Amino acid sequence: MRNTIITLAATVALGACGQSTGNGAANEAAGNSAQEAKPKPAAYCFFKDSETKDWKAKLDKSGNVVVTGKVYRQDSRYKAVLLPATISGDKAEIAPTIAQNDTGFSAPNDWWNVTETIADSQSVTSVSVKCGDETVATLTVPRKK
């Protein structure tokens, strides 16, 4: 009985090896769409609430949104920067992070001025500044009607 079960399990295991359903492209497409459906995890937040301030949104000459703010980083080996924005319809999200300080200088009083122009943002009417899962600021874009 024991030998029969072992033989049967080995047969099933070997039988599954190398089997192809012929739907490789369909399986790959299904796997890709499942990956796209997963929400992107929030970027890690390096800052406390009190370490970001003065967020503003304005328009440049082309009608793109320019986001500015100040971010505190005491460790001058790093500088504060803004990650590239993501646009969804008429809303955009942007997040501060840190990068290696390649300037050779620290920011005055460790407050870095950060600026990001959001490309192709002529239809954006509001910008959320996110730090991790938390919204630090919600900015209304000053569009003329």
C-alpha positions as CSV (number, residue, x, y, z in Angstrom):
1,M,0.0,0.0,0.0
2,R,2.8,2.4,1.0
3,N,4.7,1.7,-2.3
4,T,1.5,2.3,-4.3
5,I,1.0,5.7,-2.7
6,I,4.6,6.7,-3.3
7,T,4.5,5.6,-6.9
8,L,1.2,7.4,-7.5
9,A,2.6,10.7,-5.9
10,A,5.7,10.4,-8.0
11,T,3.7,9.8,-11.2
12,V,1.5,12.9,-10.5
13,A,4.5,15.0,-9.7
14,L,6.4,14.0,-12.8
15,G,3.3,14.2,-14.9
16,A,2.9,17.9,-14.0
17,C,6.5,18.7,-15.1
18,G,6.7,20.2,-18.6
19,Q,3.0,20.3,-19.2
20,S,2.0,23.4,-21.1
21,T,-1.5,24.6,-21.6
22,G,-0.5,26.6,-24.8
23,N,-1.8,29.8,-23.2
24,G,1.6,31.3,-22.3
25,A,0.6,34.7,-23.8
26,A,-2.7,34.7,-22.0
27,N,-1.2,33.7,-18.7
28,E,1.5,36.4,-19.1
29,A,-1.1,39.1,-19.9
30,A,-3.2,38.0,-16.9
31,G,-0.1,38.2,-14.6
32,N,0.8,41.7,-16.0
33,S,-2.8,43.0,-15.5
34,A,-2.8,41.7,-11.9
35,Q,0.5,43.5,-11.2
36,E,-1.0,46.8,-12.7
37,A,-4.1,46.5,-10.6
38,K,-2.1,46.5,-7.3
39,P,-1.9,50.0,-5.8
40,K,1.5,51.5,-5.7
41,P,2.8,51.5,-2.1
42,A,3.3,55.0,-0.6
43,A,6.9,56.3,-0.5
44,Y,8.6,56.2,2.8
45,C,8.3,59.4,4.8
46,F,11.5,60.8,6.2
47,F,9.9,63.9,7.8
48,K,7.8,64.8,10.8
49,D,4.7,67.0,10.3
50,S,6.6,70.0,11.7
51,E,9.5,69.5,9.1
52,T,7.5,70.6,6.0
53,K,5.9,74.0,5.4
54,D,5.0,76.8,3.0
55,W,3.5,74.6,0.3
56,K,2.3,76.6,-2.7
57,A,1.1,75.9,-6.3
58,K,1.4,78.3,-9.1
59,L,1.5,78.2,-12.9
60,D,4.4,78.6,-15.3
61,K,4.2,80.3,-18.7
62,S,3.1,77.0,-20.3
63,G,0.3,76.4,-17.9
64,N,2.1,73.7,-16.0
65,V,1.8,73.5,-12.2
66,V,4.9,74.5,-10.2
67,V,4.9,73.2,-6.6
68,T,7.2,74.9,-4.0
69,G,7.7,74.3,-0.3
70,K,10.3,74.0,2.5
71,V,11.6,70.8,4.0
72,Y,13.8,70.4,7.1
73,R,16.8,68.0,7.0
74,Q,19.2,68.4,9.8
75,D,21.7,65.8,8.5
76,S,23.5,67.8,5.8
77,R,24.8,64.7,4.1
78,Y,21.3,64.6,2.6
79,K,19.2,67.2,0.9
80,A,15.4,67.4,0.6
81,V,14.0,66.9,-2.9
82,L,10.5,66.2,-4.4
83,L,9.8,62.9,-6.1
84,P,8.3,63.2,-9.6
85,A,4.5,63.9,-9.5
86,T,1.8,61.4,-10.5
87,I,-1.2,62.8,-12.3
88,S,-4.7,61.2,-12.2
89,G,-7.3,63.2,-14.1
90,D,-7.4,66.8,-12.7
91,K,-5.5,65.8,-9.5
92,A,-1.8,65.4,-8.9
93,E,0.3,63.9,-6.0
94,I,3.8,64.9,-5.1
95,A,6.0,63.7,-2.2
96,P,9.2,65.0,-0.5
97,T,12.1,62.7,0.0
98,I,15.8,62.9,0.6
99,A,18.8,62.4,-1.7
100,Q,22.5,62.5,-1.3
101,N,23.7,66.1,-0.9
102,D,25.8,66.8,-3.9
103,T,25.9,70.5,-3.4
104,G,28.8,70.6,-0.9
105,F,26.7,73.0,1.2
106,S,23.9,72.8,3.8
107,A,20.6,74.7,3.5
108,P,20.2,77.8,5.6
109,N,19.0,76.7,9.1
110,D,18.7,73.2,7.5
111,W,15.5,74.2,5.6
112,W,15.7,73.2,1.9
113,N,13.6,75.0,-0.7
114,V,12.1,72.4,-2.9
115,T,10.5,73.0,-6.3
116,E,9.0,70.7,-8.9
117,T,7.4,71.6,-12.2
118,I,4.8,69.0,-13.1
119,A,5.1,68.3,-16.8
120,D,1.9,68.2,-18.9
121,S,-0.3,69.4,-16.0
122,Q,-2.4,71.9,-17.9
123,S,-5.6,70.1,-16.7
124,V,-4.6,69.7,-13.0
125,T,-6.7,71.7,-10.6
126,S,-5.4,70.4,-7.2
127,V,-2.2,68.9,-5.9
128,S,-1.8,66.8,-2.8
129,V,1.6,66.8,-1.1
130,K,2.0,63.4,0.5
131,C,4.5,62.1,3.0
132,G,4.0,58.3,3.3
133,D,0.2,57.7,3.5
134,E,-0.4,61.1,5.2
135,T,-1.5,64.2,3.2
136,V,0.8,67.1,4.3
137,A,-1.0,69.7,2.2
138,T,-3.8,70.0,-0.4
139,L,-3.1,72.8,-2.9
140,T,-5.6,74.5,-5.2
141,V,-4.1,75.4,-8.5
142,P,-4.9,79.1,-9.5
143,R,-6.5,78.6,-12.9
144,K,-8.3,81.4,-14.8
145,K,-11.8,80.5,-15.8
